[in-house]
Amino acid sequence: MKRREFLKSAGVGLAASAVAAPAVAQSMPEIKWRLTSSFPKSLDTLWGAAETFSKYIAEATDNRFQVQPFAAGEIVPGLQALDAVSNGTVECCQTATYYYVGKDPTFALFSAVPFGLNARQQNAWFYDGGAQKLMDDFTKKFNVVSLLGGNTGCQMGGWFRREVKEVADLNGLKMRIAGLAGQVMAKLGVVPQQLAGGDIYPALEKGTVDAAEWVGPYDDEKLGFYKVAQYYYYPGWWEGGTTNHFMFNIQKFEELPKAYRAVIRAAAGYANVEEQARYDARNPLAIKRLVANGAQLRPFSQAIMEAAYKAALDVYAEIMAKNPDFKKVYEAMVAFRNDQYLWWQVAEYSYDTFMIRIRTRG
């Protein structure tokens, strides 16, 4: 190559580099966000989803976009995570939306409600069944946008200091229970209490509550509930597939470069799958250990299940009569659930029940 041609080519290359460098800086600015969680660090399943989310955002952007997670209470109490994002105290949070039924009961429908969807159905509803748009439309009034961030699967019915065999046994019982489930339980005579995860054990130990539900074997074992309550009931009919969310301040989210928003969606999606996988993998061994340590498994009686179902329908009818947002989302969820179980009874349920029967035969 002649000297003049070489210099000309080199000049073009240098000019391209000069243009490219600021272009990259503009598309990948250095940004630091804070995330407040509704969960304590001791729960590596729930809190772990926030760590996973932050980790992959940093790695995908070569640490140019960093989201620092804070556990419940480090910035604001766990049940104030939504408020902190809505008012701009932090850019994002990790939470369960049924904590905010006091603001609007519609929030619960996007997380878990009595006799709602199971975990796979929740994912299907959000990713391909219209729930994401329903939630986006609803949460605009709270200045947030949300993404799926985890699922616990079907939960347990909780820890009780005494047996509850019939509906009458629930009368006057003080129970830590969140969301609309508390309203349903109230119709059965229960006195519902809403407590953050870290406050449940001392309340159960001191007798401030007679019963408490949290998630399931793996988390419940970590929180030590088996030490202060003997009877472990199932199923958690109020949380058939509890969905957790990452919530973002709308202005902060929309200010992000398009690439960063895509990274957030990808990181949240991975955290969503990983959280449920961890529960599915860890719950079986945990329930064995709990039983070995004295926990006594008890199913809710058919009478209690049917009374709870009727009470749930009554609660929904009362809310729908005065809340059009709730009515719109609830009716969409029920229609989706009905179609899902039409399919479920054909293949999923048939296969699972056969395999369970075969297992019990050895």
C-alpha positions as CSV (number, residue, x, y, z in Angstrom):
1,M,0.0,0.0,0.0
2,K,1.3,3.4,-0.9
3,R,2.1,5.8,1.9
4,R,-0.6,8.3,0.9
5,E,-3.2,5.6,0.7
6,F,-2.2,4.2,4.1
7,L,-2.4,7.6,5.8
8,K,-5.8,8.2,4.2
9,S,-7.1,4.8,5.4
10,A,-5.7,5.4,8.9
11,G,-7.3,8.8,9.0
12,V,-10.7,7.3,8.2
13,G,-10.2,4.7,10.9
14,L,-9.3,7.4,13.5
15,A,-12.2,9.5,12.5
16,A,-14.5,6.5,12.9
17,S,-13.1,5.8,16.4
18,A,-13.6,9.4,17.4
19,V,-17.2,9.2,16.4
20,A,-17.8,5.8,17.9
21,A,-16.4,6.5,21.3
22,P,-18.9,9.3,22.3
23,A,-21.7,7.3,20.6
24,V,-21.1,4.4,22.9
25,A,-20.9,6.7,25.9
26,Q,-24.2,8.2,25.0
27,S,-25.9,4.8,24.5
28,M,-24.4,3.3,27.6
29,P,-24.1,6.0,30.3
30,E,-23.0,5.3,33.8
31,I,-26.1,5.1,35.9
32,K,-26.6,4.0,39.5
33,W,-30.0,3.0,40.9
34,R,-31.2,1.9,44.3
35,L,-33.7,-1.0,44.8
36,T,-35.6,-1.4,48.1
37,S,-36.9,-4.9,48.8
38,S,-39.9,-6.0,50.9
39,F,-37.8,-9.0,52.0
40,P,-35.0,-9.7,54.5
41,K,-31.6,-10.9,53.4
42,S,-32.1,-14.1,55.4
43,L,-34.5,-15.4,52.7
44,D,-32.1,-16.3,49.9
45,T,-35.0,-17.3,47.6
46,L,-36.9,-14.0,47.8
47,W,-34.0,-11.6,48.5
48,G,-31.9,-13.7,46.1
49,A,-34.0,-12.6,43.2
50,A,-33.1,-9.0,43.9
51,E,-29.4,-10.0,43.9
52,T,-29.8,-11.9,40.6
53,F,-31.6,-9.0,39.0
54,S,-28.8,-6.6,40.0
55,K,-26.0,-9.0,39.1
56,Y,-27.1,-9.5,35.5
57,I,-27.9,-5.8,34.8
58,A,-24.3,-5.0,35.9
59,E,-22.7,-7.8,33.9
60,A,-24.7,-7.1,30.7
61,T,-23.7,-3.4,30.8
62,D,-20.1,-3.9,31.8
63,N,-21.0,-2.3,35.2
64,R,-22.1,0.9,33.5
65,F,-25.6,0.4,34.8
66,Q,-25.7,-0.7,38.5
67,V,-28.7,-1.4,40.7
68,Q,-27.8,-1.7,44.4
69,P,-30.4,-3.8,46.3
70,F,-31.3,-2.9,49.9
71,A,-33.2,-5.3,52.2
72,A,-36.4,-4.4,53.9
73,G,-35.8,-1.7,56.6
74,E,-32.5,-0.5,55.2
75,I,-34.1,2.4,53.3
76,V,-37.8,2.0,54.1
77,P,-39.9,-0.7,55.8
78,G,-40.8,-3.7,53.6
79,L,-44.4,-2.7,53.3
80,Q,-43.5,0.8,52.0
81,A,-41.6,-0.3,49.0
82,L,-44.2,0.8,46.5
83,D,-44.5,4.3,48.1
84,A,-40.7,4.7,47.9
85,V,-40.7,4.0,44.1
86,S,-43.9,6.0,43.5
87,N,-42.5,9.2,45.1
88,G,-39.0,8.8,43.7
89,T,-37.2,8.0,47.0
90,V,-35.7,5.1,45.1
91,E,-35.8,4.1,41.4
92,C,-37.2,0.6,41.9
93,C,-38.3,-2.0,44.3
94,Q,-38.9,-5.8,44.7
95,T,-42.2,-6.6,46.3
96,A,-45.4,-8.6,46.4
97,T,-48.3,-6.3,45.2
98,Y,-50.9,-7.8,47.5
99,Y,-49.2,-5.9,50.3
100,Y,-50.9,-2.8,49.0
101,V,-54.6,-3.8,49.1
102,G,-55.1,-0.9,51.5
103,K,-54.4,1.4,48.5
104,D,-56.6,-0.6,46.1
105,P,-57.6,-4.3,46.3
106,T,-56.8,-4.6,42.6
107,F,-53.1,-4.8,43.5
108,A,-53.7,-8.3,44.9
109,L,-54.9,-9.7,41.6
110,F,-51.5,-9.3,40.1
111,S,-49.8,-11.2,42.9
112,A,-52.1,-13.8,44.5
113,V,-55.7,-14.0,45.6
114,P,-57.7,-16.8,47.2
115,F,-58.4,-19.6,44.7
116,G,-56.6,-17.7,41.9
117,L,-54.0,-19.0,39.4
118,N,-51.1,-21.4,40.0
119,A,-47.6,-20.4,39.2
120,R,-47.5,-21.5,35.6
121,Q,-50.8,-20.0,34.9
122,Q,-49.6,-16.7,36.4
123,N,-46.7,-16.6,34.0
124,A,-48.9,-17.5,31.1
125,W,-51.4,-14.8,32.0
126,F,-48.7,-12.2,32.2
127,Y,-46.5,-13.1,29.3
128,D,-49.2,-14.1,26.8
129,G,-52.6,-13.6,28.3
130,G,-53.0,-9.9,28.7
131,A,-52.2,-9.4,32.4
132,Q,-49.1,-7.2,31.8
133,K,-51.2,-4.6,29.9
134,L,-53.9,-4.7,32.6
135,M,-51.3,-4.1,35.2
136,D,-49.5,-1.3,33.3
137,D,-52.8,0.5,32.8
138,F,-53.7,0.2,36.4
139,T,-50.4,1.1,38.0
140,K,-49.9,4.3,36.0
141,K,-52.0,6.1,38.6
142,F,-49.3,5.1,41.1
143,N,-46.5,6.3,38.9
144,V,-44.9,2.9,38.5
145,V,-44.4,0.2,35.9
146,S,-43.8,-3.4,36.8
147,L,-42.2,-6.6,35.6
148,L,-42.5,-10.2,36.8
149,G,-39.7,-10.9,39.2
150,G,-40.3,-14.3,40.8
151,N,-42.9,-16.9,41.9
152,T,-43.1,-19.0,45.0
153,G,-45.3,-21.7,43.6
154,C,-48.3,-22.9,45.7
155,Q,-47.7,-21.9,49.3
156,M,-48.5,-23.7,52.5
157,G,-51.5,-22.9,54.7
158,G,-49.3,-21.8,57.6
159,W,-48.3,-22.6,61.2
160,F,-50.9,-22.9,64.0
161,R,-50.4,-23.2,67.7
162,R,-53.5,-25.4,67.9
163,E,-55.4,-27.6,65.5
164,V,-58.2,-26.2,63.3
165,K,-60.5,-29.1,62.2
166,E,-63.7,-27.2,61.5
167,V,-64.7,-23.7,60.5
168,A,-65.7,-23.0,64.1
169,D,-62.1,-23.5,65.2
170,L,-61.1,-20.4,63.3
171,N,-63.4,-18.1,65.2
172,G,-61.3,-15.5,67.1
173,L,-58.0,-16.9,65.9
174,K,-55.4,-14.1,65.4
175,M,-53.5,-14.9,62.2
176,R,-50.8,-13.1,60.3
177,I,-52.1,-13.2,56.7
178,A,-51.7,-10.7,53.9
179,G,-53.8,-9.4,51.1
180,L,-57.4,-10.3,50.3
181,A,-56.9,-13.6,52.1
182,G,-57.2,-11.6,55.3
183,Q,-60.6,-10.3,54.3
184,V,-61.7,-13.9,53.4
185,M,-60.4,-15.3,56.7
186,A,-62.2,-12.5,58.5
187,K,-65.5,-13.8,57.2
188,L,-64.7,-17.1,58.8
189,G,-64.0,-15.5,62.2
190,V,-60.3,-15.0,62.0
191,V,-58.7,-11.7,63.1
192,P,-56.2,-11.0,60.4
193,Q,-52.8,-9.3,61.1
194,Q,-50.5,-7.9,58.4
195,L,-46.8,-8.2,59.4
196,A,-43.6,-8.0,57.4
197,G,-41.6,-11.3,57.1
198,G,-39.1,-10.3,59.8
199,D,-41.8,-9.6,62.3
200,I,-43.7,-12.9,62.2
201,Y,-41.5,-15.1,64.4
202,P,-41.5,-12.8,67.5
203,A,-45.3,-12.3,67.1
204,L,-45.9,-16.0,66.9
205,E,-43.5,-16.7,69.8
206,K,-45.0,-14.1,72.1
207,G,-48.6,-15.2,71.2
208,T,-49.4,-11.8,69.6
209,V,-50.7,-14.1,66.8
210,D,-52.0,-17.6,67.1
211,A,-51.1,-18.6,63.5
212,A,-49.0,-17.3,60.7
213,E,-48.5,-18.0,57.0
214,W,-45.4,-17.0,55.0
215,V,-44.4,-19.1,52.0
216,G,-43.5,-22.7,52.3
217,P,-41.0,-25.3,53.8
218,Y,-37.7,-23.8,52.7
219,D,-38.4,-20.2,53.9
220,D,-40.5,-21.3,56.9
221,E,-37.6,-23.5,58.1
222,K,-35.2,-20.6,57.9
223,L,-37.6,-18.3,59.8
224,G,-37.9,-21.0,62.5
225,F,-41.7,-21.2,62.8
226,Y,-41.6,-24.9,63.7
227,K,-40.0,-23.9,67.0
228,V,-43.0,-21.9,68.2
229,A,-46.0,-23.6,66.4
230,Q,-46.6,-27.3,65.9
231,Y,-49.2,-27.7,63.3
232,Y,-48.4,-27.0,59.6
233,Y,-51.4,-26.8,57.4
234,Y,-51.8,-27.1,53.6
235,P,-52.6,-26.0,51.0
236,G,-52.3,-22.2,51.0
237,W,-55.5,-21.7,49.0
238,W,-55.0,-18.0,49.1
239,E,-51.6,-18.2,47.3
240,G,-51.7,-20.9,44.6
241,G,-48.8,-19.2,42.7
242,T,-47.7,-16.0,44.3
243,T,-46.1,-13.6,41.8
244,N,-43.5,-11.1,43.0
245,H,-42.6,-8.0,41.0
246,F,-39.9,-5.5,40.3
247,M,-41.5,-2.1,40.2
248,F,-40.0,1.0,38.6
249,N,-40.6,4.7,38.8
250,I,-42.1,5.5,35.4
251,Q,-40.1,8.7,34.8
252,K,-36.8,7.0,35.8
253,F,-37.6,3.9,33.7
254,E,-38.5,5.9,30.6
255,E,-35.4,8.1,30.9
256,L,-33.2,5.0,30.4
257,P,-31.6,4.2,27.1
258,K,-33.6,1.6,25.2
259,A,-30.8,-0.9,25.6
260,Y,-30.9,-0.6,29.4
261,R,-34.6,-1.1,29.4
262,A,-34.1,-4.3,27.4
263,V,-31.5,-5.5,29.9
264,I,-33.9,-4.8,32.8
265,R,-36.6,-6.9,31.1
266,A,-34.1,-9.8,30.5
267,A,-32.7,-9.7,34.1
268,A,-36.2,-9.6,35.6
269,G,-37.3,-12.6,33.4
270,Y,-34.3,-14.6,34.5
271,A,-34.9,-13.8,38.2
272,N,-38.6,-14.8,37.7
273,V,-37.7,-18.3,36.5
274,E,-34.8,-18.8,38.9
275,E,-36.9,-17.9,42.0
276,Q,-39.5,-20.6,41.3
277,A,-36.9,-23.1,40.4
278,R,-35.2,-22.6,43.7
279,Y,-38.4,-23.2,45.6
280,D,-39.2,-26.3,43.6
281,A,-35.8,-27.7,44.2
282,R,-35.5,-26.8,47.9
283,N,-39.0,-27.3,49.3
284,P,-39.0,-31.2,49.2
285,L,-35.9,-31.6,51.4
286,A,-37.0,-28.8,53.7
287,I,-40.4,-30.4,54.4
288,K,-38.6,-33.6,55.3
289,R,-36.5,-31.8,57.8
290,L,-39.4,-29.9,59.3
291,V,-41.3,-33.2,59.9
292,A,-38.2,-34.7,61.4
293,N,-38.1,-31.7,63.8
294,G,-41.6,-32.2,65.0
295,A,-43.8,-30.3,62.6
296,Q,-47.2,-32.0,62.2
297,L,-48.6,-31.8,58.7
298,R,-52.4,-31.2,58.5
299,P,-54.7,-30.7,55.5
300,F,-57.4,-28.1,55.8
301,S,-60.7,-30.0,56.0
302,Q,-63.1,-30.1,53.1
303,A,-65.5,-28.0,55.2
304,I,-62.9,-25.3,55.7
305,M,-61.9,-25.3,52.0
306,E,-65.5,-25.0,50.9
307,A,-66.4,-22.3,53.4
308,A,-63.3,-20.3,52.4
309,Y,-64.2,-20.6,48.7
310,K,-67.7,-19.2,49.4
311,A,-66.3,-16.4,51.5
312,A,-63.8,-15.5,48.8
313,L,-66.6,-15.2,46.2
314,D,-68.5,-13.0,48.7
315,V,-65.5,-10.7,49.1
316,Y,-65.0,-10.4,45.4
317,A,-68.6,-9.6,44.8
318,E,-68.5,-6.8,47.4
319,I,-65.3,-5.3,45.9
320,M,-66.5,-5.5,42.3
321,A,-69.7,-3.7,43.2
322,K,-67.7,-0.5,44.0
323,N,-64.4,-0.9,42.2
324,P,-64.4,-1.0,38.4
325,D,-60.7,-1.6,38.1
326,F,-60.9,-4.7,40.3
327,K,-64.0,-6.0,38.4
328,K,-62.2,-5.6,35.1
329,V,-59.0,-7.5,36.2
330,Y,-60.8,-10.1,38.2
331,E,-63.2,-11.1,35.4
332,A,-60.2,-11.3,33.0
333,M,-58.3,-13.6,35.5
334,V,-61.4,-15.9,36.1
335,A,-61.9,-16.3,32.3
336,F,-58.2,-17.1,31.9
337,R,-58.3,-19.5,34.9
338,N,-61.3,-21.4,33.6
339,D,-59.7,-22.1,30.2
340,Q,-56.4,-23.0,31.9
341,Y,-58.1,-25.7,34.1
342,L,-60.0,-27.0,31.1
343,W,-56.6,-27.8,29.7
344,W,-55.0,-28.8,33.0
345,Q,-57.5,-31.5,33.7
346,V,-56.8,-33.1,30.3
347,A,-53.0,-33.5,30.6
348,E,-51.2,-31.8,33.4
349,Y,-53.5,-33.0,36.3
350,S,-53.9,-36.5,34.8
351,Y,-50.1,-37.0,34.4
352,D,-49.3,-35.6,37.9
353,T,-51.9,-37.6,39.8
354,F,-50.8,-40.8,38.0
355,M,-47.2,-40.2,38.9
356,I,-48.1,-39.4,42.6
357,R,-50.0,-42.7,42.8
358,I,-47.2,-44.6,41.3
359,R,-44.7,-43.0,43.7
360,T,-46.8,-44.0,46.8
361,R,-46.7,-47.6,45.6
362,G,-42.9,-47.6,45.5
